[in-house]
């Protein structure tokens, strides 16, 4: 007699996805509060006469990415051996401590050049937290999904990631409406970091017990040696498939909003408020695309969406990049952001589940987190710094060539080295 499989209700899947993605939302709000408010606090930590102060601030942002591999290793081992919930809790605590430290950090006017050192230490701590949280939350959401719905559920990792950015941009818009730019530079950025720290505390108090956990944590697991010997090909695959996606992500969603806002202000069209509204609308649309892409991948596979991203990025990344500093019209700026986010969705909506399906449970968190963190530190975190440095030097074309080449490498991986693993987690259960 055939058994009957009952499909989970849509509201049950949605509740599971939202609960599992809350730690990610808190983490990425904290991280992108830094990226969003950087143009307002850069001269609070560096010489006000230094034209490269924003480059230095984004350089420290890039430094936090260098720490991500270490964070992914530490928290990945913890997650594979003790369970996903313990690792997520630890990473949220660490991130919140860093945000609280930034909220009360002394500026250059008070302690001189040592203010930059404070910024460096905090970003190192938050780099460890972010590196650990990504792999853990990705795997937790992938494992929380059910057969035929894992792409949909895991896509909420990207939903919450974009949600964190949306909250940061929304907070900036509120400040731009009700405060002057000088006020944001004086105290507004402190409010953003304080809210980030508070969000982490609230999450731990209210939602800790609801965060998904692995049903059977492996006591002898999370071995780096096992990962690099028995699962080396999957590990390399994760790094190469991430490289193009992470560089495109930081170009479209971190670099572009800042660059377009500056370009519109320079040309007198709309200014900071109008540009921020365009960014918010784009992020809302982008956020909705994530579960749609994840659900589509449950039907046609992860590979098709990755190829869509790679092909679109290869054809359009150079033109997109070179347009960021020359746009003078609000509608054109919005169209650029929207087009970039549509292409990027092919990667962001499925990258979480695609990576999780490449590893067995014993090294899943470590493999996903460490592979992502290494690629992210090389090609993601350095993107804002490289863009602004290239623009300041008058060589933005070199950046355009670089992003095109990196995406091309990832596209080759998507086309020729990405098998169908859509039932891998079921076999491993």
N, C-alpha and C positions, 0 to 999 in steps of 0.2 A: 504494500500500500504506500503510495507516494506521500511524502510529508509536505505539509503546507507551510510555505515561508511567508510570514506576515511582514509587509513593508512598514517601516516606521512612519508615523504620521509626520507631515511637513513641519508642524509646530514643534514636535519633539526634536527633530533634527536641527531646527533653527535654534531652539533653546540650548541644545548641547553645543552648537557651534559658537553661540554668543558667550556662553559661560566660559568655554575653553579659550576664547580669544581675549578675555578681559586683561590678563596679565600683559599680553602683547600691546594692547591699547595704551596702558599706563607707561610701558617702557618706551614706546615710540613717541608718545607725547613729550616725555622728558627729553628724548634725544633731539626731536625736531624743534622743540622750543629753543634749543641752542642754535640750530641752523636758521630758524626763522627770525630770531631776534639778534643774530650776529651783527647785522649792519647798524644796530642801535647801541650795542654795548662794546664794540671793538675798541673804541677810543677810551673806554673806561679802564682798559687793561694795558693798552699800549700808548705810546706817545701820540698826542693829538695832532702833531705836525707830520706824522709818518703816513705817507700816502698808501703804504702797503699794509696798514693795520688790519684791514679786512682779510688780506691774504694770510697774515699770521694767525688770525683767529680761525680761519678755515684750515690752516696748517695744523693747529692743535686739534681741530675736529678730526682731521685725517689721522693724527697720532692715536686717537681713541680706537681707531680701526686696527691699528697694529696690535692692540691688546686683545682683540676679539678671538684670535686662535687660542690663546691661553685660556680665556674665559670659556670658550666652547669645550676645551679639553677638561677643565675642572668641573664644570657643571654637567657636561656630557657623561663623565664617569659617574657622577652623583646620581644622575637621572637613570642611567642604565642599571645601576646597582641598588639604589634605594627607592626609585620611583620618580615619576615626572613631577609630582606635586612638591616634593621637598626641594628639588632643583629650581622650580619656578619661584617658590617662596624666597629662596636665597637670592636669586637674581633681582627680584623686585625690591627687596630690602636694600641691596647694594645700590641700585639705581636711585632709589628715593633718598638715601643718605647723600649721594652725590648732588642731587638737585637741591637739597636743603643747604648744603655747603655753598653752592653757587648763589642761592638766594641771599645769603648773608656775607658773601665774600667781600673783603676790602678791595678797593680800587687802587689804581696807580697814584691817585692824588693822596692816598693815605699811607701806602707802604712802598711806593715807587715800583721799580721793576719786579719786585717780589710778587706783585699782583698777577703777573703772567705765570709765575710758577704755581700759584694756587690754581689757576685755570688748567694748567697742565696736569696737576695731580688729580683734580676732579675728573677730567676727561679720561684719564687712565683708568680710574675706578669705574666710570660708567662704560668704558670700552669692555672691561671684564664682564660687567653685568649684561650688556647687550649681546656680546658674543655667546654667553651662556644661555640667555633667554631664547634666542632665535631657534636654535636646534631643539630645545626642550619643548617650546610651544608648537613648533612645526610638527614634531613627532606626536605630541599629545593630541593635537587636533586630527592628525591622520589616523591615529589609532581609535579616536572617539567616533569616527565615521563608521557606517555599516556598509555591507556589500552593495555595490552599485551606487553609493552615495559618498564615497570617500573624497572624491574630487570636490564636490559641493561643500562638504563640511570643512575640509582643510583650506578651502579658499578664504575662509573667514580669518585666517592668519593675515592675509593681505588686506582684507576689509578693515581689521583693527589697526593694522599698520597705517593705512591711509586715514583711518579715523583719528589716529594720533596727530597726523599732519593737519587734518582738517580742524581739529580743536586748536592747534597752535596758530594756524592762519586765522581762524575765527577770533581768537583772543587778540591777535594783532589788529584785526579790523575794528573790534570794539574799542581798543585803545586809540586807534587813529581817528575814530569818530568823536570820542569824548575827551581826548587829551592831545596835547601838542607833541611834536616829535621830540622836543627837548625833554619833556616829561617821561617819554618812553625810554630815552637814553639815560635819564637820571634814576628812575625807579621802576618803570614798566616791566623791564626784563626780569627784575627781581620777583615781581608778582607771578610771572609765568613759571619760574622755577619753584617758587613756594607752592603753587597749585599742583605742580607735578609731584612734589614730595608728599603733599596731602593726599593726592589720588592714590599713591602707593599704599599709604597707611589705611585708607578707607577700604581698598581692595582686600588687604590682609585681614581686616576686622570682619568684613561682611561676607566676602566671597571665598575665603580660603578653602573651606570644606567642600565647595562645589567644583573646584578646579579638577578636571579629569586626571586620573592617575592610571599608570599602567597596572593591569590586573595581576601581573606576576613579575615583579622586578627581579632581574637576574643578579644573584650575589657575586657570581664570577663572570663579570661582563665589563664592557666599556674599556677593553684593553687596546691601547694604541698599537701595540705590536700585532695583535690579531687583525686590526683594521688595515694596517699597512702591508701585511703579508697575505692574508686570505681574501681581503676585499679591496685590494689596491686599485683595480680597474674601475670599480664603482666610485671609489674615492676621487680618482683623477677625473672621472666623468663629471662628478658633481662640481668640481672646481672649474672645469672648462665650460660647462653649460651655464654656470653662474656668472662668469666673467662678463659676457656681453649684456646679460640682463641687469646686473647690478650697476654697470656703468651707465646704461640707458636710464635706469631708474633714477639715479642721482642727477643726471642731466635734465630729465624731464620734470621731476618733482621737487628738486632742491635748487639746482642752478637756475633753471628757466624762470621760476617765479621772481627771484631776486633780480635777475638780469632784465627781464621784461619790465618790471616795476621801475628800475633805474632808467631804462630806455624811454618809457612813456613819460616819466617825469622830465627827462631831458628835452623831449619834444613837446612838452606842455599838453599832452593828451591824457585826461582822466586823472593822472597822478597816482599816488600810493593807494588811495581808497579804491578807485576804479579797478586798478590792477589786482588788488587783493580780492575784490568781489569776483573777478574772472577766475582767479586761482581757486576760490572756494567752490564756485560752480563746477569747475573742471574736476576737483577732487570728489565732489558729490557724484558726478557721473562716473568717474573712475571707480569709486567704491561700489556702485551698483554693478559694474561690469565684472567684478571679481566672482561673486557666486554664479553669475550667468556663465562665465567662462569655465568655472569649476564643474558646474552641472553638465555643460556641453562636453567636457573632457571625459565624464563618466560614460558618455555615449560614443564618442568618436576617438577617444584616446588622448593622452597628454602630448604626444609627439606632434600632432597636427597643429595645435595651438602654438607650440614652441617654434615650429617652422614658420608660421604666420608672423610671429614677432621677429624672428631672425631675418626673414626676407624684407619685411617692412622697414626694419632698422637699417639694413644694408643699403636700401634704396634711398631712405630719407634722412638718415642721421646727420649727414654733412650739411644739407640744406637747412635742417632744423637748427643746428648749432650756430651756423653763420648768420641766421636771421635774428637771433636773440638780442643782439646789441644794436640792431638797426631799425627795429619796429617802431613806427610812430603812430600807429592807429590801434585803438582799443579792440576793435573787432578782429583785426588780423592777429593780434596777440592772443586773443581767446581761441581763434581757430587753430593756431599753432599748438597751444597747450592741449586742446581737445584731440587733435590728430595724433600728437605724440602719446597721449594717454591711451588712446584706442589701440595703437600698435603695441605699446608696453603691456597692455592687459593680457596679450597672448602669453607672455612670460609669467607675470605676477600671479595670475589666477591658477596656475598649475605647477609652479616650481616647487612648492612645498610638498605636495603629494608625490611628484615625480622623484624627488630626492629620497623621501621616506621609503618608497617602493624599491629603492636600489639596495637596501641593506636588511639583514635579519635583525630581530629585536635586540640581540645581545650587543650589537654595536651601532644600532640605528641612530640614537641621539648623538653619539660621538661622531659618526660618519657624516651625518647631515650637518651638524653644527660646525665641525672643524673644516670640512670641505668648503662650506659656504663662507666661513670666517676668513680663510686664507684668500679666497678670490675677492671677497668683499673688501679686505684690507688693501689689496693691491689695486683693484680697479674701481671700487665704489667710494670708499672714504677719501681717496685722493682726488676724485673728480671735481668737487667745488674748488679746491686749491689750484689744481692744474688749469681749470677753465679761467679763473680770475687772474692767475699769473700769465697765461697766454694772452688774455685780452689786454692786460696792462702793458705787456711787451709788444703788442701789435702783431702777434702771431697766432691769432685764433684759428687760422687754417690748419696749423699743426694739431690742434686739439680735435678738429673735425676729422682729420685723417686717422688719428689714433682711435677714436670711438668707432669709426667705420671698420677698421681692421679688427678690433676686438670683437665686435658683433659678428663679423664675417667668420672668425674662428669658431664662435659658438654656433653659428648656423651650420657649419660643417659637422659639428658634433650632433646637432639635432637631426640632420638629414641622414648621416651615415652610421652613427654610433648610439642611437637611442632606440632600444627595443621596446616592445609593448610589455609593461610590467603591471598592468592594471589589476591582476589578481594576486600580486606578490604578498600583500598583507594578509589575504585570506589563507594562503598556503602556510603562512608563518604562524597563524593563530593556533 
